[in-house]
């Protein structure tokens, strides 16, 4: 006779259930696009009724914005953590560029393009994109300022330098994800790094050799 204990579902707290829903929506956003987030789609992913999803997110636009915010925030913490540990600013920046390559970064890069496109006519998503852009800008500027104070970077305007580097990185992501032929010259792929070295007064090649192994 089957045990009733085995068939009993574990009741999750509202906070845990909400986090689970957002995580599932973020996974769908990364693999399929923000347009594919619907209450029914996420319910299917979690094996629950759509009514449970709508209980936490009555408006699907709120779930779309949360999913993007979760994915983008996780990306920022993974690529450019606020806590550098023992790494110097140069090492931290070098590690950042080493991480912004490969399929995992391509997925999040596509998600940013997706979000910016949809945000033109989705106000809730537009607000969340603005929040994440500010978070990226502030985190990057803080790193540049630390580098300047420690004498590792040289720039008269850390904010402007940070924005210029991020713009080039975003532009390359747009190029690769829009018209990637696989034949881009290495110099094109390397452009964000060379821009950073130029804007921060670093000798060429510094950021390709200074990344810590972990």
C-alpha positions in Angstrom: 0.0 0.0 0.0 1.5 3.4 -1.0 2.5 5.6 1.8 0.4 8.8 2.2 3.5 10.5 3.4 5.3 10.0 0.1 2.3 11.5 -1.8 2.0 14.5 0.4 3.3 17.7 -1.2 5.6 19.9 0.7 4.0 23.2 1.2 6.4 26.0 0.3 6.4 29.4 1.9 5.1 32.4 -0.2 8.6 33.7 -0.6 10.0 30.4 -1.7 7.2 29.8 -4.1 7.6 33.3 -5.6 11.3 32.8 -6.0 10.7 29.5 -7.7 8.3 31.1 -10.2 10.7 33.9 -11.0 13.6 31.4 -11.5 11.5 29.3 -13.8 10.5 32.4 -15.8 14.1 33.5 -16.0 15.2 30.1 -17.4 12.5 30.3 -20.1 13.6 33.9 -20.9 17.2 32.8 -21.4 16.5 29.8 -23.6 13.3 30.9 -25.5 12.9 34.7 -25.1 10.8 37.0 -22.9 7.9 36.7 -25.3 7.5 33.0 -24.3 6.8 33.8 -20.7 3.1 33.3 -20.0 1.3 32.2 -16.9 0.4 28.9 -18.5 4.0 28.3 -19.8 5.5 28.8 -16.3 2.8 26.7 -14.7 3.7 23.9 -17.1 7.4 24.2 -16.2 6.6 23.9 -12.5 3.8 21.3 -12.8 1.2 23.5 -11.1 -2.0 25.2 -12.1 -1.9 28.6 -13.9 -4.0 30.0 -11.1 -1.1 29.6 -8.7 1.2 31.7 -11.0 -1.5 34.4 -11.3 -1.9 34.5 -7.5 1.7 35.8 -7.3 1.7 37.6 -10.6 -1.8 38.7 -11.6 -0.2 40.6 -14.5 2.2 38.6 -16.7 4.1 41.8 -17.5 5.2 41.9 -13.9 6.6 38.4 -14.2 8.4 39.2 -17.4 10.1 42.2 -15.7 11.0 40.1 -12.7 12.4 37.3 -14.8 14.6 39.7 -16.7 15.7 41.4 -13.5 16.6 38.1 -11.9 18.6 36.9 -14.9 20.4 40.3 -15.4 21.1 40.7 -11.7 22.6 37.2 -11.5 24.7 37.9 -14.6 26.1 41.1 -13.0 27.0 39.3 -9.8 28.6 36.4 -11.7 30.6 38.5 -14.2 31.5 41.5 -12.0 30.9 40.7 -8.3 31.0 43.6 -5.9 33.4 41.7 -3.6 36.7 41.4 -5.4 38.3 39.3 -2.8 42.1 39.4 -3.1 42.0 40.4 -6.8 43.4 43.8 -7.8 41.2 46.0 -10.0 43.3 45.0 -13.0 42.8 41.3 -12.2 39.1 41.8 -11.5 38.6 43.6 -14.9 40.7 41.0 -16.7 38.6 38.2 -15.2 35.4 40.0 -16.2 36.5 40.1 -19.9 37.5 36.5 -19.7 34.0 35.6 -18.5 32.2 37.6 -21.2 32.7 35.0 -23.8 31.2 31.6 -24.7 27.7 30.3 -25.0 26.6 31.3 -21.5 27.4 35.0 -22.1 25.8 34.8 -25.6 22.5 33.7 -23.9 22.4 36.7 -21.6 23.6 39.0 -24.3 20.6 37.9 -26.5 18.3 38.4 -23.5 19.5 42.0 -23.1 18.7 42.7 -26.8 15.4 41.0 -26.4 14.5 43.1 -23.3 15.6 46.4 -24.9 13.5 45.7 -28.0 10.4 44.7 -26.0 10.8 47.6 -23.5 9.8 50.1 -26.2 6.2 49.2 -25.6 6.2 47.5 -22.2 6.6 50.2 -19.5 7.1 47.7 -16.6 9.9 46.0 -18.5 11.4 49.3 -19.6 11.7 50.4 -15.9 13.4 47.2 -15.0 15.9 47.5 -17.9 16.7 51.0 -16.7 17.3 49.7 -13.2 19.7 47.0 -14.4 21.5 49.3 -16.7 22.1 51.7 -13.8 23.3 48.8 -11.6 25.8 47.8 -14.3 27.0 51.3 -14.8 27.4 51.9 -11.0 29.3 48.6 -10.5 31.7 49.3 -13.4 32.3 52.9 -12.4 33.1 51.8 -8.8 35.7 49.4 -10.1 37.3 52.0 -12.3 37.4 54.5 -9.4 39.0 51.9 -7.2 41.6 51.3 -9.8 42.3 55.0 -10.2 42.7 55.5 -6.4 45.1 52.6 -6.3 47.1 53.9 -9.2 46.3 51.0 -11.5 44.0 52.9 -13.9 44.5 56.4 -15.4 41.4 58.3 -16.5 40.1 61.8 -15.6 36.5 60.7 -15.7 35.8 57.1 -14.3 32.1 57.3 -15.2 32.7 58.3 -18.8 35.4 55.6 -19.2 33.0 53.0 -17.7 30.2 54.0 -20.1 32.5 53.9 -23.1 33.7 50.4 -22.3 30.1 49.1 -21.7 28.8 50.7 -24.9 31.5 48.9 -26.9 30.7 45.6 -25.1 27.0 46.1 -25.8 27.7 47.0 -29.4 29.7 43.9 -30.0 27.0 41.8 -28.4 24.5 43.3 -30.8 26.7 42.6 -33.8 27.5 39.0 -32.8 23.8 38.2 -32.1 22.4 39.9 -35.1 24.7 39.1 -38.0 27.2 36.6 -36.6 28.9 34.8 -39.5 31.6 33.2 -37.4 34.2 35.0 -39.6 34.7 38.2 -37.5 38.4 39.2 -37.3 39.9 38.6 -33.8 40.4 42.3 -33.5 36.7 42.8 -33.6 36.0 40.3 -30.9 38.8 41.8 -28.8 37.5 45.4 -29.2 36.0 45.8 -25.7 39.4 44.8 -24.2 41.4 47.1 -26.3 38.9 49.9 -25.6 39.3 49.3 -21.9 43.1 49.3 -22.0 43.1 52.5 -24.0 40.6 54.3 -21.8 42.2 53.2 -18.6 45.8 53.9 -19.6 46.9 50.3 -19.6 49.6 48.8 -21.9 48.2 46.7 -24.7 47.7 43.1 -23.6 47.4 43.8 -19.9 43.8 42.6 -19.6 44.5 39.4 -21.5 47.2 38.2 -19.2 46.2 39.4 -15.7 43.1 37.4 -15.0 43.2 35.2 -11.9 42.7 31.5 -12.6 39.5 31.4 -10.5 
